[in-house]
Amino acid sequence: MPATEKVVLTAELRLDVQEFYARYAECLDGGRLQQWSEFFLESCVYRITTRRNLRLGTEEDLVSLSSRPAMLDRIVAIGQSEDYEPYMQRHTISNFRVQAASEHELRAQANFQILRTFPERRTEYFVSGSYSDRIAVAAGRLNFREKICVLDSDVPPDSLIYPI
């Protein structure tokens, strides 16, 4: 999807995208999981996969959700999980780039790294990878239409229950 108008890729729009990613990270890092789904359209795609699975074209996603209600169900399940141990996490989202734009949608890519800190333990590296996103643009608001989280490692973390 090539950029159809030079106006679409303005500096203001690029700053809006950067702010959108910052608010996304802030929401997750702040533990506001009930608000996480609000970054997405009602009908959307959220996937977590590995580079290997993506390269091989397999449909063996680690997580695959296709609507906001499915996201909310996942959040409820996380809260009810007996394996869940409270921790802090920090997203670093970098090198985001708008790759293509139209009047109603942006295609963006960004890198991410997530650190975790459990109470009374040292901070640890959790996971890194890239986002490949389709972002809907409507009425001055940005929402993910599709978010594909591609993990750098072919071996996913043991406790991948939390949205990334």
N, C-alpha and C positions, 0 to 999 in steps of 0.2 A: 504494500500500500504506500505509494510515494506521496510525499507532501504535495497537496493540490494547490495550496496558496502559501506564499511566503509569510503572510500575516499569521498563519496558524502557528508557526514556530517562533513566536516572539520571545524576547528575553523574559517578559512577564509570565508567559505560559511555562517556560522552563523553570522559573522560580516557583510557580504554583505546583509543578510536579515535584520539585525538591521538597517543598513544604508538605505535600501530601505524603511522601515517603517518611519524612520526619515525624509527622503525626501518627502514622502507622506504627513506627518503631516505638514511639512514646506510649501508645495505647498498650502494646504488648508488654513493654518493659514495666509499665505501671500496674500490670496485672488486671487491666480492665477488659477481661475476656468477653464480657457481655456486649461490649461496644465494638469488638473486633469485626463482627459481621457487617456493621454499618459502613465499612469501607468498600463493600461489594454491592453489586446490583442484586435484585431479588433472584434472578436467574443468572447464575455465574458458574465459573469453574475455578476450583482451587485444588491444585495437585502438588504433592511432594514426591519427587522421584530422584533417581541417581543419574549421573552422566552416562553410565553404562546402559541403564535401561532406556534412556532417551536415544542413545546412539544405536542400540539394537532394535529400537522401535517396539519394544515390549510394552504391554499395558499393565505391567506389574508395579503400579504406583504404591508408595508407602502410605500415602493418604490421597483420597480422591473424593471431593465433595462437589455437588452440582447445584446447590441452592443455599440461600441464607438460612432457611429452616434446618437444613442438614448441618450447617455450621453451628447453629445454636444447640442442636442435639449433641454435637461433639463437645461443646463447652460444658454442657450438663454432665456428660459422661466423664470428662476430666475431673470435675468437682466431686463426682461420686467414686472415683477410682481409689481403691485401697492402696495402690502403689504410689500414689502421688505424694511427694515430699515437697513442702514449700521451699522455694528458692527465688532469688533475684536473677534476672537475666538482662543483658545489655545487647541490643542490636547495633551494629555499625553497618550502615547502608552507604555504599560509596560508588563512585564512577557511574552514576546513573546517566542514562543517555536516552533521549527521545529519538528513536530510530526512524519512525514514520508517523505521519499525522494526516488526518482528514478533519473535516468539520466536526465529526461526532466521535472520533476515536483516536487515541494515541497508542503507539506501540513503543514500549520502553523496556530497557534492560538495566539492571543494576547488580552490583555484587553485594553480598552480605556476609557478616561474621557474627556469631552469637557466643557470648561468654555467659557462664552461669556461676552463681555463688550461693552455696548452701550455708545455712547458719553454722557459724564456728568452723568453717572450712575455707581454704584458699579458693580464689576465683580460678575457674578452669575453662579451657577452650571447649566449646560444645560442638559447633558445626559451622561450616562455611559453604558458600555456593553462589549461585546467581539466580536472579529473578528474571523471568521473561513474561512481561505483562501486557495485557490489552486493557487500556483505561478508557472508560466511557466519559465523554465530555457532554454535559447537558446542563443548561441553565447556570453556567459558571461553576458547576460542581464536578468533581472528579470521583469516580468509583471504579473499582476493578471489575471488569467484565470477565477477565481470565487472569489468574496468577499461577504461574508454574514455577515452583521452587526446585531448582536442580542442585542437589548436593554434590560437592566436589568429590567426596569419597564414595566408593562403591559399597562401602560397609557403613550402613547408617548407624547412628547412635542407638544404644540400647533403649533409651527412654524417650522416644520421639512421640510424645502424646500431646505436646503443646504446639499451637500454631507457630509457624516461622514466617 
